Amino acid sequence: MSTSTATTVVQAEAPISYDINLPYVKVGEDAGTETEYPKYLPNWDKVWFDPLPHFDFEDPALRVKDKTKPNLIKPGVFISDIQPGLGSVVNGVQLNKLSPAAKDELALLISERKVLAFPDQDLIDDGPATQQEFMRYFGKPNYQPVSGSVKGQPGFHIIHRDGNKEEIARFFEQKTTSTLWHQDVSYEIQPPGYVLLGLLQGPSTGGDTVFAATDLAYSRLSPTFRKLLDQLHAIHTSAKMINHARSAGGLVRKDPITTLHPIVRIHPVTGAKCLFLNGEFITKIEGMKEVESKLLLDFLINHMVTGHDFQARVKWAPRTIVMFDNRSTFRKSNAETP
């Protein structure tokens, strides 16, 4: 009697990008000759950041007395809403010309409308230092743990694509979509409130950003279900993202952070209850078993993703700036291939 044993050797696949939009390793040497904005090419200086401790924050929106916002909304300023519940396009405002009182009113308008798009902004060409100083008015900078940043300005989070078709093709061999629904750095003790995105240059179409209103999503749930959510907390961690960056040979600037946050947070300006979720950083709901956590989180994420009647889609053009409220929005970018 004889026996035989068959074995199959499976070669491990090389790690793919965690987010196909974000560079975790150095870009090609010729990239600087292909962009009008070489200062913004991702930089890989080895800067280390300790965990951000708790800090006091006074929201500039709370300083506004006149809710009509006369310092911001002057004659010649036109605001068109993208959707009734969120999102507006603001024409006739140059962000780099705003007075302190107008910036306070801008913070209030962002809190109210959640997402504001400003076309053709001179601030885009003012350089990283001026842009960073502008955003300091709205809160403390947050330093990303992975991916490239601007040299000397680690508060920037660079979204860079350079026609990397082979990398994109390999990404889609393992993934069905490039979208990651999230709220920015939700694992931090105090995640950012106000966030600025700006497009330096890009294709004529594609790459839209979709925002969902987390307060409207919460309000659509039944009173019974909302009462349950009001009591729950979720564990957010950056460990998976950091471990992935290390495995891909990327730079890491922070140790992993794990934080317990309520699933429902009260907005400090509007007083609205907002869902606080993340498609990537939540590991479980405190006090629940794994299968229970997954069931509940899958439902809530799906509720946000499919709720097109409380979403707004922002289209990009070069020199566009978008400012949004990270406390009341859930978002994703579309990384359509060229």
C-alpha positions as CSV (number, residue, x, y, z in Angstrom):
1,M,0.0,0.0,0.0
2,S,1.4,3.4,-0.9
3,T,0.3,6.9,-0.2
4,S,1.0,10.2,-1.9
5,T,0.9,13.7,-0.6
6,A,0.4,16.8,-2.8
7,T,1.5,20.2,-1.8
8,T,0.9,23.6,-3.4
9,V,3.1,26.5,-2.8
10,V,1.3,29.8,-2.9
11,Q,3.5,32.9,-3.4
12,A,2.5,35.8,-1.2
13,E,1.1,38.8,-3.0
14,A,3.0,42.1,-2.7
15,P,1.1,44.5,-0.5
16,I,-1.2,46.9,-2.4
17,S,-1.9,50.6,-1.5
18,Y,-4.0,51.1,1.5
19,D,-5.7,54.0,-0.3
20,I,-4.9,54.2,-4.0
21,N,-5.0,58.1,-3.9
22,L,-2.3,58.4,-1.2
23,P,1.5,57.9,-1.7
24,Y,3.2,55.8,0.9
25,V,6.5,55.4,-0.9
26,K,8.5,57.9,-2.9
27,V,7.2,59.1,-6.3
28,G,9.3,58.9,-9.4
29,E,12.3,61.3,-9.8
30,D,10.7,62.9,-12.9
31,A,7.5,63.9,-11.0
32,G,8.9,67.4,-10.3
33,T,9.1,68.2,-14.0
34,E,5.5,67.1,-14.6
35,T,3.7,69.4,-12.1
36,E,3.1,73.1,-11.8
37,Y,3.3,72.7,-8.0
38,P,6.6,70.9,-7.2
39,K,6.5,72.2,-3.6
40,Y,3.6,69.9,-2.9
41,L,5.1,66.7,-4.1
42,P,5.0,64.3,-1.1
43,N,8.0,64.6,1.1
44,W,9.5,61.8,3.2
45,D,11.5,63.6,5.9
46,K,11.7,61.4,9.0
47,V,9.7,63.5,11.4
48,W,8.3,61.8,14.5
49,F,5.1,63.0,16.4
50,D,4.1,62.0,19.9
51,P,0.4,61.4,20.5
52,L,-1.7,64.6,20.5
53,P,-2.8,65.3,24.1
54,H,-6.1,66.8,25.0
55,F,-6.3,70.5,24.4
56,D,-8.9,73.3,25.0
57,F,-10.6,74.5,21.8
58,E,-12.8,77.5,21.3
59,D,-14.8,77.1,18.1
60,P,-14.7,80.4,16.2
61,A,-18.3,79.9,15.1
62,L,-19.5,80.4,18.6
63,R,-18.1,84.0,18.6
64,V,-20.6,85.1,15.9
65,K,-23.4,87.3,17.1
66,D,-25.1,88.3,13.8
67,K,-26.2,85.1,12.2
68,T,-26.7,86.9,8.8
69,K,-22.8,86.9,8.5
70,P,-22.4,90.5,7.2
71,N,-18.6,90.3,7.2
72,L,-18.6,87.2,5.0
73,I,-21.7,87.4,2.8
74,K,-21.2,90.9,1.3
75,P,-22.8,92.3,-1.9
76,G,-21.4,90.3,-4.9
77,V,-21.2,87.0,-2.9
78,F,-23.4,84.3,-4.3
79,I,-24.2,81.0,-2.5
80,S,-25.8,78.1,-4.4
81,D,-26.8,75.0,-2.5
82,I,-25.8,71.6,-3.8
83,Q,-28.5,69.8,-1.7
84,P,-31.1,71.2,0.7
85,G,-29.5,69.6,3.7
86,L,-25.8,70.1,3.0
87,G,-23.3,71.5,0.6
88,S,-23.0,74.9,-1.0
89,V,-20.9,76.6,-3.7
90,V,-19.7,80.0,-2.7
91,N,-18.7,82.5,-5.4
92,G,-17.4,86.0,-4.8
93,V,-15.2,85.2,-1.8
94,Q,-11.4,85.0,-1.7
95,L,-10.5,83.1,1.4
96,N,-7.1,84.8,1.8
97,K,-8.8,88.2,2.1
98,L,-11.1,87.4,5.0
99,S,-11.0,89.4,8.2
100,P,-11.1,87.6,11.6
101,A,-14.8,88.4,11.9
102,A,-15.4,86.9,8.5
103,K,-13.5,83.8,9.4
104,D,-15.7,83.4,12.4
105,E,-18.7,83.6,10.2
106,L,-17.1,81.2,7.8
107,A,-16.8,78.7,10.6
108,L,-20.5,79.1,11.4
109,L,-21.5,78.7,7.7
110,I,-19.4,75.5,7.5
111,S,-21.1,74.2,10.7
112,E,-24.5,75.0,9.2
113,R,-24.0,73.8,5.6
114,K,-21.3,71.2,6.4
115,V,-19.5,71.4,3.0
116,L,-18.5,74.6,1.2
117,A,-16.8,74.7,-2.2
118,F,-14.9,77.9,-3.2
119,P,-14.0,78.0,-6.9
120,D,-10.9,79.8,-8.3
121,Q,-9.1,80.6,-5.0
122,D,-5.9,82.7,-4.9
123,L,-5.1,81.0,-1.6
124,I,-4.1,78.0,-3.8
125,D,-1.1,79.9,-5.1
126,D,-0.1,81.6,-1.8
127,G,2.0,78.6,-0.8
128,P,2.0,76.0,2.0
129,A,3.0,78.3,4.8
130,T,0.2,80.8,4.1
131,Q,-2.3,78.0,3.8
132,Q,-1.2,76.4,7.0
133,E,-1.5,79.8,8.8
134,F,-5.0,80.3,7.4
135,M,-6.1,76.9,8.8
136,R,-4.6,77.5,12.3
137,Y,-7.3,80.1,12.8
138,F,-9.8,77.2,12.8
139,G,-8.0,74.8,15.2
140,K,-4.8,72.9,16.0
141,P,-3.1,71.2,13.0
142,N,-3.3,67.4,12.9
143,Y,-0.3,65.5,11.7
144,Q,-1.0,62.3,9.7
145,P,0.9,59.2,10.8
146,V,1.6,57.9,7.3
147,S,1.9,59.1,3.6
148,G,3.8,62.0,2.2
149,S,3.5,65.6,3.4
150,V,4.8,69.0,2.3
151,K,8.5,69.6,3.2
152,G,8.6,71.7,6.4
153,Q,4.8,71.6,6.7
154,P,3.9,68.2,8.1
155,G,0.3,69.3,8.7
156,F,-0.4,68.7,5.0
157,H,-1.8,65.4,3.8
158,I,-0.9,65.0,0.1
159,I,-3.2,63.3,-2.4
160,H,-1.0,62.5,-5.4
161,R,-1.5,60.4,-8.5
162,D,1.0,60.3,-11.3
163,G,-0.6,58.0,-13.9
164,N,0.4,54.9,-11.9
165,K,-1.7,52.6,-14.0
166,E,0.2,49.4,-13.1
167,E,-0.3,50.1,-9.4
168,I,-4.0,50.8,-10.0
169,A,-4.5,47.6,-12.0
170,R,-2.8,45.6,-9.2
171,F,-5.1,47.3,-6.6
172,F,-8.2,46.3,-8.5
173,E,-7.0,42.7,-8.8
174,Q,-7.7,42.5,-5.0
175,K,-10.3,45.2,-4.5
176,T,-13.7,45.9,-6.0
177,T,-13.7,49.7,-5.4
178,S,-11.2,52.4,-4.5
179,T,-13.6,54.3,-2.2
180,L,-13.1,54.5,1.5
181,W,-16.0,56.0,3.5
182,H,-14.6,57.7,6.6
183,Q,-14.4,60.6,9.0
184,D,-10.8,62.0,9.1
185,V,-8.5,60.5,11.7
186,S,-11.3,59.4,14.0
187,Y,-8.8,57.5,16.1
188,E,-7.4,60.7,17.5
189,I,-8.5,61.8,21.0
190,Q,-9.8,65.1,19.4
191,P,-10.3,64.6,15.7
192,P,-10.3,67.7,13.5
193,G,-13.4,69.8,13.3
194,Y,-12.7,72.0,10.2
195,V,-10.8,70.5,7.2
196,L,-9.6,72.2,4.0
197,L,-9.1,70.4,0.7
198,G,-7.6,72.1,-2.3
199,L,-7.0,70.9,-5.9
200,L,-3.8,72.2,-7.4
201,Q,-4.1,70.4,-10.7
202,G,-6.0,67.4,-12.0
203,P,-8.0,65.8,-14.8
204,S,-11.0,67.5,-16.4
205,T,-13.3,64.9,-15.0
206,G,-13.4,62.3,-12.2
207,G,-12.2,62.3,-8.7
208,D,-15.4,63.8,-7.2
209,T,-15.9,63.8,-3.4
210,V,-19.2,62.6,-1.9
211,F,-20.2,63.8,1.6
212,A,-23.0,62.4,3.7
213,A,-24.6,64.4,6.6
214,T,-24.2,62.4,9.8
215,D,-26.9,64.5,11.6
216,L,-29.5,63.8,8.9
217,A,-28.5,60.2,8.9
218,Y,-29.1,60.0,12.6
219,S,-32.4,61.7,12.4
220,R,-33.7,59.2,9.9
221,L,-33.4,56.3,12.4
222,S,-36.3,55.3,14.6
223,P,-36.5,56.8,18.2
224,T,-36.0,53.3,19.6
225,F,-32.9,52.7,17.6
226,R,-31.5,56.2,18.3
227,K,-31.9,55.5,22.0
228,L,-29.8,52.4,21.7
229,L,-27.0,54.2,19.7
230,D,-26.9,57.1,22.2
231,Q,-25.5,54.7,24.8
232,L,-22.8,53.0,22.7
233,H,-19.1,53.7,22.2
234,A,-16.8,52.3,19.5
235,I,-13.1,51.6,19.5
236,H,-11.2,53.5,16.8
237,T,-7.5,52.6,16.0
238,S,-4.9,53.6,13.5
239,A,-3.0,50.3,13.9
240,K,-4.2,48.6,10.7
241,M,-3.2,51.6,8.6
242,I,0.2,52.0,10.2
243,N,1.0,48.3,9.9
244,H,0.0,48.4,6.3
245,A,2.3,51.4,5.6
246,R,5.2,49.6,7.3
247,S,4.6,46.4,5.3
248,A,4.6,48.5,2.1
249,G,7.9,50.1,3.0
250,G,6.3,53.5,3.7
251,L,7.3,56.1,6.3
252,V,5.5,56.1,9.7
253,R,5.5,59.2,11.8
254,K,3.4,58.1,14.8
255,D,2.7,55.0,16.9
256,P,-0.7,53.6,16.6
257,I,-3.5,55.4,18.5
258,T,-6.5,53.6,19.9
259,T,-9.4,55.7,21.3
260,L,-12.9,55.1,22.6
261,H,-15.5,57.5,21.1
262,P,-19.3,57.6,21.4
263,I,-21.2,56.5,18.3
264,V,-23.4,59.6,18.6
265,R,-21.7,62.9,19.2
266,I,-23.4,66.3,19.8
267,H,-22.2,69.1,17.5
268,P,-20.7,71.9,19.6
269,V,-22.1,74.6,17.3
270,T,-25.5,73.4,16.0
271,G,-26.4,71.1,18.9
272,A,-27.4,68.3,16.5
273,K,-26.7,64.7,17.3
274,C,-24.4,63.2,14.7
275,L,-23.3,59.6,13.9
276,F,-19.5,59.2,14.4
277,L,-18.4,56.3,12.2
278,N,-15.5,55.1,10.1
279,G,-15.3,52.4,7.5
280,E,-11.7,51.6,8.3
281,F,-10.7,52.6,11.8
282,I,-13.4,51.0,14.0
283,T,-12.6,47.6,15.4
284,K,-15.6,46.9,17.6
285,I,-18.4,48.4,19.7
286,E,-17.6,48.4,23.4
287,G,-19.6,45.8,25.3
288,M,-20.7,43.8,22.3
289,K,-19.5,40.6,20.8
290,E,-17.7,40.6,17.5
291,V,-20.7,39.4,15.5
292,E,-23.0,41.9,17.1
293,S,-20.5,44.8,16.5
294,K,-20.2,43.8,12.8
295,L,-23.9,43.5,12.3
296,L,-24.6,47.0,13.8
297,L,-21.7,48.7,12.2
298,D,-22.4,47.2,8.8
299,F,-26.0,48.5,9.0
300,L,-24.9,52.0,10.0
301,I,-22.3,52.2,7.3
302,N,-24.7,51.0,4.7
303,H,-27.3,53.5,5.9
304,M,-24.8,56.3,5.4
305,V,-23.5,55.0,2.0
306,T,-26.9,54.4,0.5
307,G,-28.6,57.5,1.8
308,H,-28.3,59.5,-1.3
309,D,-31.0,62.0,-0.2
310,F,-28.7,63.2,2.6
311,Q,-25.5,63.3,0.4
312,A,-23.8,66.0,-1.7
313,R,-21.4,65.4,-4.5
314,V,-18.6,67.9,-5.0
315,K,-17.0,68.3,-8.4
316,W,-13.4,69.6,-8.6
317,A,-11.6,72.0,-10.9
318,P,-8.1,73.4,-10.4
319,R,-7.8,76.2,-7.8
320,T,-11.0,74.9,-6.1
321,I,-10.9,74.8,-2.3
322,V,-13.4,72.8,-0.2
323,M,-13.8,73.4,3.5
324,F,-16.0,70.9,5.4
325,D,-17.1,70.0,8.9
326,N,-15.5,66.7,9.9
327,R,-17.9,66.4,12.9
328,S,-21.0,66.2,10.8
329,T,-19.9,64.6,7.5
330,F,-18.9,61.1,6.3
331,R,-17.1,61.2,3.0
332,K,-15.4,59.3,0.2
333,S,-13.4,60.2,-2.9
334,N,-13.7,58.5,-6.3
335,A,-10.4,57.5,-7.7
336,E,-11.5,56.9,-11.3
337,T,-8.7,55.7,-13.5
338,P,-7.6,58.1,-16.3
